[in-house]
Amino acid sequence: MEVIQHIIQQNEQGERIDKIVSGLNKEWSRSQVQQWIKEGHIKVNDEEVKPNFKCPVESTITVTIPEPEELDVEPENLHLDITYEDSDVVVVNKPKGMVVHPAPGHYSGTMVNGLMYHCKDLSGINGVLRPGIVHRIDKDTSGLLMVAKNDLAHEHLVNQLVEKTVTRKYTAVVHGLIPHEYGTIDAPIGRDPKDRQSMTVVDNGKNAVTHFKVLERFKDFTLVQCELETGRTHQIRVHMKYIGYPLAGDPKYGPRKTLSLNGQALHAGVLGFNHPRTNEYMEFQAELPKEFKELLAQLKNKH
């Protein structure tokens, strides 16, 4: 285990520790450094600190570089629908029913298991269970996800999510007839105090904004496109329920009487971002899966 020490110089006084440490080695991304600080691998004068700690002059930073953790997640030869791939990023069209990364109860058959077999090189920032994972979509939501192959790409893509410059458009079928053509839902989301497994709109939640537009109306349902400005857990499902138009087939947030669809009618159809190396804007589209198209045909026939 390698240990590096650095004494704060006059020109570094008052700088955040994560910025100073990531500047010591060009291989260390800021996200990686922040993870090390949280895990206690980086100390100031032998004291644990937070990533935003401002360093006083002549204090000593000690960086104990942890040994790379061996992934205990097994690569699996799964069929993945790869929409785009280069040496920095992979865009995957995830099928409905596939979990994105391993978690208790799902250690195999996940998208990460398949990516580890397919790629061999994924960013390690998010730890052993979520290599390369920059953002997620729910198990029963289909569609596009971007995955980082190295730490530089990971940091760049995460920053774009934070800066809200990533395009994420979803197609959804919701209960009810939305009377207007466009809308924006700006309502904070947090854990439901009555059910910790669910999210809901709460006053002290995290800022959450969803824009939607109506694409088509059926007898009792509306087809909408939802565009994420933020990316909270279950955001579209929670927001559409909040305004009275829950997603069709949603077992958690939908009404008791809904369509039997094996999960919510939600598809991440458009994903756009700036390439982490070239900064060129790239946008990808994934057509609706067969099950979703069949649902729309049924709804049209009921008119």
Secondary structure as UniProt FT lines:
FT   STRAND          2..7
FT   HELIX           10..12
FT   TURN            13..14
FT   HELIX           17..22
FT   TURN            23..24
FT   TURN            26..27
FT   HELIX           30..38
FT   TURN            39..40
FT   STRAND          42..44
FT   TURN            45..46
FT   STRAND          47..48
FT   TURN            51..52
FT   TURN            57..58
FT   STRAND          60..65
FT   STRAND          81..85
FT   STRAND          89..94
FT   TURN            96..97
FT   TURN            104..105
FT   HELIX           111..119
FT   TURN            125..126
FT   TURN            131..132
FT   TURN            139..140
FT   STRAND          142..148
FT   HELIX           151..162
FT   TURN            163..164
FT   STRAND          167..175
FT   STRAND          182..186
FT   STRAND          189..192
FT   TURN            193..194
FT   STRAND          195..201
FT   TURN            203..204
FT   STRAND          209..217
FT   STRAND          221..228
FT   TURN            233..234
FT   HELIX           235..242
FT   TURN            243..244
FT   TURN            248..249
FT   TURN            251..253
FT   STRAND          266..274
FT   TURN            276..278
FT   STRAND          281..285
FT   HELIX           290..301
//
